[in-house]
Amino acid sequence: MKVSQKCDVYSFGVLTMEVIMGAHPGDLISTLPSSSLEMRLLVKDVLDQRPLPPSTDVQDKLESVMEIAFMCLAENPHSRPTMYAISQLLAS
């Protein structure tokens, strides 16, 4: 694997999922969802259960952050966004 900026993007995706899950995402990375329905099920299934469940508004934002994390975890490095694009998505 060639080291590039896309490695940083991948690491950002792993770290983001680790914070959301409260543990390393491990096998989850290889089974990323392909549809928004799967994403909704996934949020419930992977969310760290130690804190109180998020409000609906927070859950919507959490889903957006998870979608960004999944983009960062794309298998093909050329399919991953740049960190600049990620910062733009997070700011909006």
Number of C-alpha atoms within 10 A of each C-alpha: 5 7 7 9 11 21 16 14 22 22 14 18 24 20 16 20 24 17 13 19 17 15 13 15 18 11 8 12 16 11 8 16 16 9 8 11 9 11 18 14 11 16 17 12 11 16 20 16 12 8 8 7 12 12 8 9 8 11 16 14 13 16 16 15 19 19 16 21 22 22 18 27 25 19 14 9 17 9 12 22 17 15 16 9 12 18 11 10 12 12 7 5
